[in-house]
Amino acid sequence: MVLTLAGTIRGARGLLPVALFVMPFGVSFGVAALKNGMAPDQAIWMSLLAFTGIAQFASLDFLQASVPYLSLALVILAVNARHVVMGAAVSPWVNQLPIGQRMLVLTFLTDPNFADSQPVFVNGERDVGRLLGGGLVLWGMWAIGTVIGVMGGRSLGPLDAFGVDVVMLCFFTALVAGRVRQRRYWAPILIAVVAAVLLKEIMPEGWNILAAALMGGAVMALRGEARA
């Protein structure tokens, strides 16, 4: 496996249409950060350095009161626990890189660029720049959105009125639909969906998705297809 500039550019170009719809979520975070008492520069730096999406929204709830760092860490872990599954799924390819390149790529690992890159790696792609490029363009759009949000996002009104909240759902649905055509994916997909629905009211928010992914992955592993 290699990490090249050309591959990174291809990855960025490939996910740019999806990344454009990440910007409104960044705007929403910028607005929410100000409403919860965060300074404009703090909100921007948080998006630049943390880039954790929904976890950034979750952390805003802790600004109004003194909260133990352990409690905050557990909340962030719960929200981002899916990265454990995603990291394991791309490890056969990413772990072939030198440690420095590996850390750089994983810093920008998100749901969309994982979903875009992992199937391509399975089919023989050797350039991990595909994963990095997608993450970089998503990070850039999120950061730009945050800047817009803290500078004047309130004047835009509720962003869900524009329907941007359904874009990611459509993106991931399309990716899964492509896999459904192959019978070997029917069992893990069905088990994961059922698990996610049944566990939603039992487990804390986000943990049901992690459990569902682990169950679906376990089915693939038992069938000897963990990398597929």
DRENLUMTOR-941843 format. One line per 4 residues: number of its first residue (from 1); their letters; for each residue x, y, z of N, C-alpha, C. Coordinates in Angstrom, 2 decimals. Example, Ala and Ser with C-alpha at 12.3 -4.5 7.8 and 13.67 -1.06 7.14 Angstrom:
BEGIN
1 = as = 13.19,-5.69,7.80,12.30,-4.50,7.80,13.20,-3.30,7.80 ~ 12.85,-2.25,7.08,13.67,-1.06,7.14,12.90,0.03,7.87;
This chain:
BEGIN
1 = mvlt = 0.83,-1.19,0.00,0.00,0.00,0.00,0.88,1.25,0.00 ~ 0.39,2.30,-0.65,1.13,3.55,-0.73,0.21,4.71,-0.40 ~ 0.82,5.86,-0.14,0.08,7.10,0.09,0.69,8.15,-0.80 ~ -0.04,8.56,-1.85,0.50,9.51,-2.82,-0.37,10.76,-2.90;
5 = lagt = 0.23,11.82,-3.42,-0.50,13.07,-3.62,-1.59,12.88,-4.66 ~ -1.27,12.14,-5.73,-2.26,11.91,-6.78,-3.48,11.17,-6.23 ~ -3.24,10.16,-5.39,-4.34,9.43,-4.79,-5.16,10.29,-3.85 ~ -4.48,11.16,-3.12,-5.17,12.07,-2.21,-6.07,13.04,-2.97;
9 = irga = -5.58,13.53,-4.09,-6.38,14.44,-4.91,-7.59,13.71,-5.49 ~ -7.40,12.47,-5.92,-8.54,11.69,-6.44,-9.58,11.49,-5.35 ~ -9.12,11.18,-4.14,-10.06,10.99,-3.05,-10.83,12.24,-2.72 ~ -10.14,13.40,-2.75,-10.80,14.67,-2.47,-11.83,15.00,-3.54;
13 = rgll = -11.47,14.79,-4.79,-12.40,15.07,-5.88,-13.62,14.16,-5.81 ~ -13.38,12.89,-5.46,-14.47,11.94,-5.43,-15.53,12.27,-4.38 ~ -15.10,12.81,-3.23,-16.05,13.09,-2.15,-16.45,14.56,-2.07 ~ -15.95,15.39,-2.96,-16.29,16.81,-2.91,-17.80,17.05,-2.98;
17 = pval = -18.56,16.37,-3.87,-20.02,16.61,-3.90,-20.69,16.32,-2.57 ~ -20.25,15.26,-1.89,-20.82,14.93,-0.58,-20.33,15.93,0.46 ~ -19.07,16.32,0.39,-18.50,17.23,1.37,-19.19,18.59,1.37 ~ -19.67,19.01,0.23,-20.37,20.29,0.15,-21.58,20.32,1.07;
21 = fvmp = -22.19,19.15,1.26,-23.37,19.08,2.12,-23.00,18.90,3.59 ~ -21.70,18.77,3.87,-21.23,18.76,5.25,-21.15,20.19,5.77 ~ -20.94,21.14,4.87,-20.79,22.53,5.26,-21.97,23.06,6.11 ~ -23.23,22.78,5.72,-24.33,23.28,6.56,-24.30,22.75,7.98;
25 = fgvs = -23.81,21.53,8.17,-23.70,21.00,9.53,-22.63,21.78,10.31 ~ -21.57,22.17,9.62,-20.56,23.01,10.25,-21.14,24.37,10.63 ~ -21.99,24.90,9.75,-22.66,26.17,10.05,-23.51,26.02,11.32 ~ -24.24,24.91,11.39,-25.09,24.67,12.56,-24.26,24.58,13.84;
29 = fgva = -23.10,23.95,13.74,-22.25,23.86,14.93,-21.74,25.24,15.33 ~ -21.34,26.05,14.36,-20.87,27.40,14.67,-21.92,28.21,15.39 ~ -23.17,28.13,14.92,-24.27,28.86,15.55,-24.52,28.32,16.96 ~ -24.56,26.99,17.07,-24.84,26.36,18.38,-23.73,26.66,19.38;
33 = alkn = -22.48,26.70,18.90,-21.35,26.98,19.79,-21.48,28.36,20.41 ~ -21.84,29.35,19.60,-22.00,30.71,20.12,-23.16,30.78,21.11 ~ -24.26,30.10,20.80,-25.43,30.12,21.68,-25.12,29.49,23.04 ~ -24.16,28.58,23.06,-23.82,27.89,24.30,-22.64,28.53,25.03;
37 = gmap = -22.24,29.72,24.58,-21.23,30.48,25.30,-19.81,30.31,24.82 ~ -19.60,29.63,23.72,-18.25,29.46,23.21,-17.86,30.68,22.37 ~ -16.64,31.13,22.49,-16.16,32.26,21.70,-15.98,31.84,20.24 ~ -16.11,32.78,19.30,-15.96,32.43,17.88,-14.66,31.72,17.56;
41 = dqai = -13.54,32.24,18.09,-12.26,31.61,17.78,-12.16,30.22,18.39 ~ -12.79,30.00,19.55,-12.78,28.68,20.16,-13.53,27.67,19.30 ~ -14.67,28.08,18.77,-15.47,27.19,17.92,-14.70,26.81,16.66 ~ -14.04,27.79,16.07,-13.28,27.53,14.84,-12.11,26.61,15.10;
45 = wmsl = -11.36,26.89,16.17,-10.22,26.04,16.49,-10.65,24.63,16.85 ~ -11.80,24.51,17.48,-12.30,23.17,17.81,-12.57,22.36,16.56 ~ -13.18,23.00,15.56,-13.45,22.29,14.31,-12.17,21.95,13.57 ~ -11.19,22.84,13.65,-9.92,22.60,12.96,-9.11,21.48,13.62;
49 = laft = -9.12,21.46,14.95,-8.25,20.52,15.67,-8.95,19.23,16.09 ~ -10.23,19.32,16.40,-10.95,18.13,16.86,-11.64,17.41,15.70 ~ -12.46,18.14,14.95,-13.16,17.58,13.78,-13.84,16.26,14.14 ~ -14.75,16.33,15.09,-15.45,15.12,15.52,-16.94,15.18,15.26;
53 = giaq = -17.38,16.16,14.47,-18.77,16.18,14.06,-19.76,16.21,15.20 ~ -20.54,15.14,15.30,-21.62,15.10,16.29,-21.08,15.16,17.71 ~ -19.86,14.68,17.92,-19.27,14.76,19.26,-19.05,16.20,19.68 ~ -18.78,17.08,18.72,-18.63,18.49,19.04,-19.96,19.07,19.52;
57 = fasl = -21.05,18.66,18.88,-22.37,19.10,19.34,-22.64,18.59,20.75 ~ -22.30,17.32,21.00,-22.54,16.73,22.32,-21.77,17.46,23.40 ~ -20.55,17.89,23.08,-19.71,18.55,24.09,-20.28,19.91,24.50 ~ -21.09,20.52,23.63,-21.65,21.83,23.96,-22.57,21.77,25.17;
61 = dflq = -23.19,20.62,25.40,-24.10,20.49,26.53,-23.37,20.58,27.86 ~ -22.05,20.43,27.84,-21.29,20.45,29.08,-20.70,21.83,29.38 ~ -20.96,22.80,28.50,-20.37,24.13,28.72,-21.09,24.92,29.80 ~ -22.34,24.58,30.07,-23.12,25.37,31.00,-22.91,24.98,32.46;
65 = asvp = -22.22,23.88,32.69,-22.00,23.44,34.07,-20.65,22.77,34.19 ~ -20.17,22.68,35.42,-18.90,22.02,35.67,-19.11,20.51,35.63 ~ -18.42,19.85,34.72,-18.59,18.42,34.52,-17.24,17.74,34.62 ~ -17.14,16.61,35.33,-15.87,15.89,35.41,-15.36,15.51,34.03;
69 = ylsl = -14.06,15.59,33.84,-13.47,15.25,32.55,-13.78,13.81,32.15 ~ -13.88,12.92,33.13,-14.19,11.52,32.83,-15.56,11.38,32.20 ~ -16.54,12.11,32.73,-17.89,12.06,32.17,-17.89,12.55,30.73 ~ -17.18,13.65,30.50,-17.09,14.21,29.15,-16.42,13.21,28.21;
73 = alvi = -15.35,12.58,28.68,-14.63,11.61,27.85,-15.51,10.42,27.50 ~ -16.32,9.96,28.45,-17.19,8.81,28.20,-18.27,9.14,27.17 ~ -18.79,10.37,27.23,-19.78,10.79,26.25,-19.17,10.82,24.85 ~ -17.99,11.41,24.74,-17.31,11.49,23.44,-16.99,10.10,22.93;
77 = lavn = -16.58,9.20,23.83,-16.29,7.82,23.43,-17.54,7.14,22.89 ~ -18.66,7.33,23.56,-19.90,6.70,23.13,-20.31,7.19,21.74 ~ -20.18,8.50,21.54,-20.59,9.07,20.26,-19.69,8.59,19.13 ~ -18.39,8.44,19.42,-17.43,8.10,18.36,-16.97,6.65,18.40;
81 = arhv = -17.67,5.81,19.14,-17.25,4.41,19.27,-17.24,3.68,17.93 ~ -18.03,4.16,16.98,-18.06,3.50,15.67,-16.70,3.53,14.99 ~ -15.83,4.45,15.40,-14.49,4.52,14.80,-13.67,3.28,15.13 ~ -14.02,2.61,16.21,-13.33,1.35,16.53,-13.58,0.33,15.42;
85 = vmga = -14.84,0.26,14.99,-15.22,-0.67,13.93,-14.60,-0.24,12.60 ~ -14.68,1.05,12.30,-14.13,1.52,11.04,-12.61,1.34,10.98 ~ -11.95,1.62,12.11,-10.51,1.43,12.14,-10.12,-0.02,11.92 ~ -10.87,-0.93,12.53,-10.58,-2.35,12.34,-10.82,-2.77,10.90;
89 = avsp = -11.84,-2.19,10.27,-12.18,-2.57,8.90,-11.12,-2.14,7.89 ~ -10.48,-0.99,8.12,-9.46,-0.52,7.17,-8.05,-0.90,7.59 ~ -7.91,-1.55,8.74,-6.57,-1.88,9.25,-5.74,-2.76,8.30 ~ -6.33,-3.72,7.57,-5.49,-4.54,6.68,-4.73,-3.72,5.65;
93 = wvnq = -5.27,-2.55,5.28,-4.62,-1.72,4.27,-3.80,-0.59,4.92 ~ -4.41,0.11,5.86,-3.74,1.25,6.48,-2.51,0.82,7.27 ~ -2.56,-0.34,7.89,-1.44,-0.79,8.72,-0.20,-1.15,7.92 ~ -0.31,-1.15,6.61,0.86,-1.39,5.77,1.69,-0.13,5.56;
97 = lpig = 1.15,1.01,6.00,1.86,2.28,5.86,2.79,2.50,7.04 ~ 3.81,3.35,6.89,4.64,3.76,8.03,3.78,4.43,9.08 ~ 4.19,4.38,10.33,3.38,4.85,11.44,2.95,6.31,11.28 ~ 3.83,7.16,10.77,3.49,8.57,10.60,2.37,8.77,9.60;
101 = qrml = 2.45,8.11,8.45,1.40,8.20,7.43,0.11,7.58,7.95 ~ 0.25,6.51,8.70,-0.94,5.84,9.25,-1.71,6.78,10.17 ~ -1.02,7.47,11.05,-1.68,8.39,11.98,-2.33,9.56,11.23 ~ -1.66,10.03,10.19,-2.21,11.13,9.40,-3.52,10.72,8.75;
105 = vltf = -3.54,9.55,8.14,-4.75,9.07,7.46,-5.89,8.88,8.46 ~ -5.59,8.24,9.59,-6.64,7.94,10.56,-7.16,9.18,11.26 ~ -6.37,10.24,11.30,-6.85,11.49,11.88,-8.07,12.02,11.14 ~ -8.13,11.74,9.84,-9.23,12.26,9.02,-10.22,11.16,8.62;
109 = ltdp = -10.24,10.08,9.39,-11.20,9.01,9.13,-12.59,9.42,9.59 ~ -13.54,9.41,8.68,-14.93,9.73,9.00,-15.83,8.70,8.33 ~ -17.10,8.78,8.64,-18.06,7.84,8.05,-18.08,7.89,6.52 ~ -18.19,9.08,5.90,-18.29,9.12,4.44,-17.05,8.61,3.72;
113 = nfad = -15.84,9.04,4.14,-14.67,8.59,3.39,-14.34,7.13,3.68 ~ -14.74,6.63,4.86,-14.62,5.20,5.11,-15.53,4.42,4.15 ~ -16.79,4.83,4.08,-17.75,4.13,3.22,-17.35,4.21,1.75 ~ -16.70,5.30,1.37,-16.27,5.46,-0.02,-15.03,4.63,-0.33;
117 = sqpv = -14.11,4.52,0.62,-12.80,3.92,0.35,-12.72,2.42,0.60 ~ -13.36,1.94,1.66,-13.18,0.54,2.03,-13.56,-0.44,0.92 ~ -14.69,-0.24,0.24,-15.02,-1.16,-0.86,-13.99,-1.10,-1.99 ~ -13.41,0.08,-2.22,-12.41,0.23,-3.27,-11.13,-0.51,-2.91;
121 = fvng = -10.76,-0.47,-1.63,-9.59,-1.22,-1.18,-9.81,-2.72,-1.36 ~ -11.02,-3.17,-1.05,-11.35,-4.59,-1.22,-11.17,-5.01,-2.67 ~ -11.48,-4.10,-3.58,-11.40,-4.41,-5.01,-10.01,-4.20,-5.61 ~ -9.02,-3.89,-4.75,-7.65,-3.85,-5.24,-6.96,-2.51,-5.25;
125 = erdv = -7.62,-1.45,-4.82,-6.98,-0.13,-4.77,-5.78,-0.19,-3.82 ~ -4.65,0.36,-4.25,-3.43,0.30,-3.46,-3.03,1.65,-2.86 ~ -3.74,2.70,-3.21,-3.37,4.05,-2.76,-4.30,4.51,-1.64 ~ -3.77,4.60,-0.42,-4.57,5.02,0.72,-4.88,6.52,0.67;
129 = grll = -4.30,7.21,-0.31,-4.63,8.61,-0.51,-6.11,8.79,-0.78 ~ -6.75,7.77,-1.29,-8.20,7.82,-1.51,-8.92,8.13,-0.19 ~ -8.50,7.47,0.88,-9.11,7.68,2.19,-8.73,9.04,2.77 ~ -7.47,9.40,2.65,-7.01,10.68,3.20,-7.63,11.86,2.47;
133 = gggl = -7.66,11.81,1.15,-8.22,12.92,0.38,-9.67,13.18,0.70 ~ -10.45,12.11,0.82,-11.85,12.27,1.18,-12.01,12.91,2.55 ~ -11.16,12.48,3.50,-11.23,13.06,4.83,-10.83,14.52,4.87 ~ -9.83,14.87,4.09,-9.37,16.26,4.06,-10.44,17.21,3.52;
137 = vlwg = -11.12,16.80,2.46,-12.13,17.69,1.88,-13.34,17.79,2.81 ~ -13.66,16.72,3.52,-14.75,16.78,4.50,-14.38,17.70,5.66 ~ -13.13,17.59,6.13,-12.64,18.46,7.19,-12.67,19.92,6.77 ~ -12.25,20.18,5.54,-12.24,21.54,5.03,-13.62,22.16,4.97;
141 = mwai = -14.60,21.39,4.47,-15.96,21.91,4.37,-16.58,22.12,5.75 ~ -16.25,21.22,6.68,-16.76,21.38,8.05,-16.19,22.65,8.69 ~ -14.90,22.88,8.49,-14.27,24.06,9.06,-14.82,25.34,8.43 ~ -14.99,25.34,7.11,-15.55,26.52,6.44,-16.96,26.79,6.94;
145 = gtvi = -17.74,25.71,7.11,-19.10,25.87,7.63,-19.10,26.47,9.02 ~ -18.16,26.04,9.85,-18.07,26.58,11.21,-17.78,28.08,11.18 ~ -16.87,28.49,10.31,-16.54,29.91,10.18,-17.78,30.70,9.76 ~ -18.52,30.18,8.79,-19.74,30.85,8.34,-20.74,30.93,9.49;
149 = gvmg = -20.84,29.86,10.26,-21.79,29.82,11.36,-21.49,30.86,12.43 ~ -20.21,30.99,12.81,-19.87,31.94,13.87,-19.88,33.38,13.36 ~ -19.74,33.57,12.06,-19.71,34.93,11.50,-21.09,35.47,11.17 ~ -22.03,34.59,10.90,-23.36,35.10,10.55,-24.36,34.03,10.23;
153 = grsl = -24.15,32.83,10.76,-25.04,31.72,10.44,-26.45,31.89,10.96 ~ -26.62,32.68,12.00,-27.96,32.86,12.56,-28.92,33.47,11.56 ~ -28.41,34.27,10.66,-29.27,34.93,9.69,-29.83,33.96,8.66 ~ -29.26,32.75,8.58,-29.74,31.76,7.62,-31.00,31.05,8.08;
157 = gpld = -31.28,31.09,9.38,-32.45,30.41,9.92,-32.19,28.91,10.05 ~ -33.22,28.12,10.36,-33.07,26.67,10.51,-32.61,26.02,9.20 ~ -31.44,25.37,9.21,-30.89,24.82,7.99,-31.59,23.55,7.54 ~ -32.32,22.88,8.46,-33.00,21.66,8.04,-34.14,21.96,7.07;
161 = afgv = -34.53,23.23,6.97,-35.57,23.61,6.02,-35.12,23.42,4.58 ~ -33.79,23.37,4.37,-33.25,23.19,3.03,-33.07,21.71,2.67 ~ -33.35,20.83,3.60,-33.26,19.40,3.32,-31.87,18.83,3.32 ~ -30.88,19.57,3.83,-29.51,19.06,3.80,-29.32,17.88,4.73;
165 = dvvm = -30.24,17.70,5.70,-30.07,16.63,6.67,-30.31,15.25,6.07 ~ -30.89,15.19,4.87,-31.16,13.88,4.26,-30.06,13.45,3.30 ~ -29.12,14.34,3.01,-28.09,14.03,2.02,-27.23,12.85,2.46 ~ -26.75,12.88,3.71,-25.90,11.80,4.20,-26.66,10.48,4.24;
169 = lcff = -27.92,10.54,4.63,-28.74,9.33,4.66,-28.83,8.72,3.27 ~ -29.05,9.56,2.27,-29.13,9.07,0.89,-27.79,8.51,0.42 ~ -26.71,9.15,0.82,-25.37,8.71,0.42,-25.08,7.31,0.95 ~ -25.32,7.09,2.24,-25.03,5.79,2.83,-26.01,4.72,2.36;
173 = talv = -27.27,5.12,2.12,-28.24,4.18,1.60,-27.84,3.68,0.22 ~ -27.33,4.58,-0.60,-26.88,4.20,-1.94,-25.71,3.23,-1.88 ~ -24.79,3.46,-0.94,-23.64,2.57,-0.80,-24.07,1.17,-0.36 ~ -24.97,1.14,0.61,-25.45,-0.16,1.10,-26.25,-0.88,0.02;
177 = agrv = -27.04,-0.11,-0.74,-27.85,-0.72,-1.80,-26.98,-1.44,-2.82 ~ -25.80,-0.88,-3.07,-24.89,-1.53,-4.01,-24.42,-2.89,-3.51 ~ -24.27,-3.03,-2.19,-23.84,-4.30,-1.61,-24.99,-5.31,-1.56 ~ -26.22,-4.82,-1.42,-27.37,-5.71,-1.29,-27.53,-6.59,-2.52;
181 = rqrr = -27.02,-6.15,-3.65,-27.13,-6.95,-4.86,-26.38,-8.28,-4.75 ~ -25.42,-8.34,-3.84,-24.64,-9.56,-3.67,-25.19,-10.34,-2.47 ~ -25.59,-11.57,-2.69,-26.26,-12.36,-1.65,-25.43,-12.55,-0.39 ~ -24.12,-12.56,-0.53,-23.29,-12.82,0.65,-23.40,-11.72,1.68;
185 = ywap = -23.92,-10.55,1.29,-24.07,-9.46,2.24,-25.46,-9.42,2.86 ~ -26.38,-10.23,2.41,-27.75,-10.16,2.91,-27.83,-10.44,4.41 ~ -27.19,-11.53,4.85,-27.28,-11.92,6.27,-26.68,-10.87,7.19 ~ -25.44,-10.40,6.96,-24.88,-9.39,7.88,-25.65,-8.08,7.87;
189 = ilia = -26.13,-7.67,6.71,-26.90,-6.41,6.65,-28.20,-6.55,7.43 ~ -28.89,-7.67,7.23,-30.16,-7.89,7.92,-29.97,-7.95,9.43 ~ -28.95,-8.68,9.86,-28.67,-8.79,11.30,-28.30,-7.43,11.89 ~ -27.49,-6.66,11.18,-27.09,-5.34,11.67,-28.29,-4.41,11.79;
193 = vvaa = -29.16,-4.42,10.79,-30.35,-3.55,10.81,-31.27,-3.91,11.96 ~ -31.55,-5.20,12.11,-32.43,-5.64,13.19,-31.83,-5.31,14.55 ~ -30.54,-5.53,14.70,-29.88,-5.24,15.97,-29.94,-3.76,16.29 ~ -29.68,-2.91,15.29,-29.70,-1.47,15.51,-31.07,-0.99,15.97;
197 = vllk = -32.12,-1.54,15.37,-33.48,-1.13,15.72,-33.87,-1.64,17.11 ~ -33.58,-2.91,17.38,-33.99,-3.50,18.66,-33.23,-2.91,19.84 ~ -31.97,-2.54,19.61,-31.13,-2.04,20.71,-31.25,-0.54,20.92 ~ -31.96,0.14,20.03,-32.03,1.61,20.09,-32.61,2.10,21.42;
201 = eimp = -33.63,1.42,21.93,-34.26,1.87,23.17,-33.60,1.28,24.40 ~ -32.65,0.38,24.20,-32.01,-0.29,25.33,-30.66,0.33,25.67 ~ -29.91,0.65,24.63,-28.54,1.13,24.83,-28.48,2.65,24.68 ~ -27.45,3.28,25.23,-27.27,4.74,25.04,-27.13,5.07,23.56;
205 = egwn = -27.48,6.30,23.21,-27.45,6.71,21.81,-26.07,6.50,21.19 ~ -26.04,5.84,20.05,-24.80,5.59,19.34,-24.25,4.19,19.58 ~ -24.46,3.67,20.79,-23.93,2.35,21.11,-24.67,1.25,20.35 ~ -25.95,1.49,20.02,-26.68,0.48,19.26,-26.09,0.31,17.86;
209 = ilaa = -25.58,1.40,17.29,-24.96,1.33,15.98,-23.65,0.55,16.05 ~ -22.88,0.80,17.10,-21.64,0.06,17.28,-21.91,-1.43,17.45 ~ -22.90,-1.76,18.29,-23.24,-3.16,18.51,-23.73,-3.82,17.22 ~ -24.53,-3.09,16.45,-25.04,-3.64,15.19,-23.90,-3.89,14.21;
213 = almg = -22.96,-2.95,14.15,-21.82,-3.13,13.25,-20.97,-4.32,13.66 ~ -20.78,-4.51,14.97,-20.00,-5.64,15.46,-20.70,-6.96,15.14 ~ -22.02,-6.98,15.26,-22.76,-8.20,14.95,-22.69,-8.54,13.47 ~ -22.88,-7.52,12.64,-22.77,-7.75,11.20,-21.37,-8.19,10.81;
217 = gavm = -20.37,-7.54,11.41,-18.99,-7.92,11.13,-18.67,-9.32,11.61 ~ -19.25,-9.72,12.75,-19.02,-11.06,13.27,-19.54,-12.12,12.31 ~ -20.69,-11.83,11.70,-21.25,-12.77,10.73,-20.30,-12.92,9.54 ~ -19.78,-11.79,9.05,-18.83,-11.85,7.94,-17.57,-12.60,8.33;
221 = alrg = -17.10,-12.37,9.56,-15.87,-13.03,10.01,-16.05,-14.53,10.12 ~ -17.20,-14.95,10.65,-17.46,-16.38,10.77,-17.54,-17.07,9.42 ~ -17.91,-16.30,8.41,-17.99,-16.85,7.07,-16.68,-16.69,6.31 ~ -15.66,-16.17,7.02,-14.35,-16.01,6.38,-14.28,-14.86,5.41;
225 = eara = -15.12,-13.82,5.61,-15.18,-12.70,4.68,-14.98,-11.40,5.41 ~ -14.22,-11.38,6.46,-14.07,-10.17,7.29,-13.53,-9.00,6.51 ~ -12.73,-9.24,5.48,-12.15,-8.14,4.70,-13.01,-7.75,3.51 ~ -14.11,-8.44,3.31,-14.95,-8.16,2.16,-16.00,-7.14,2.46;
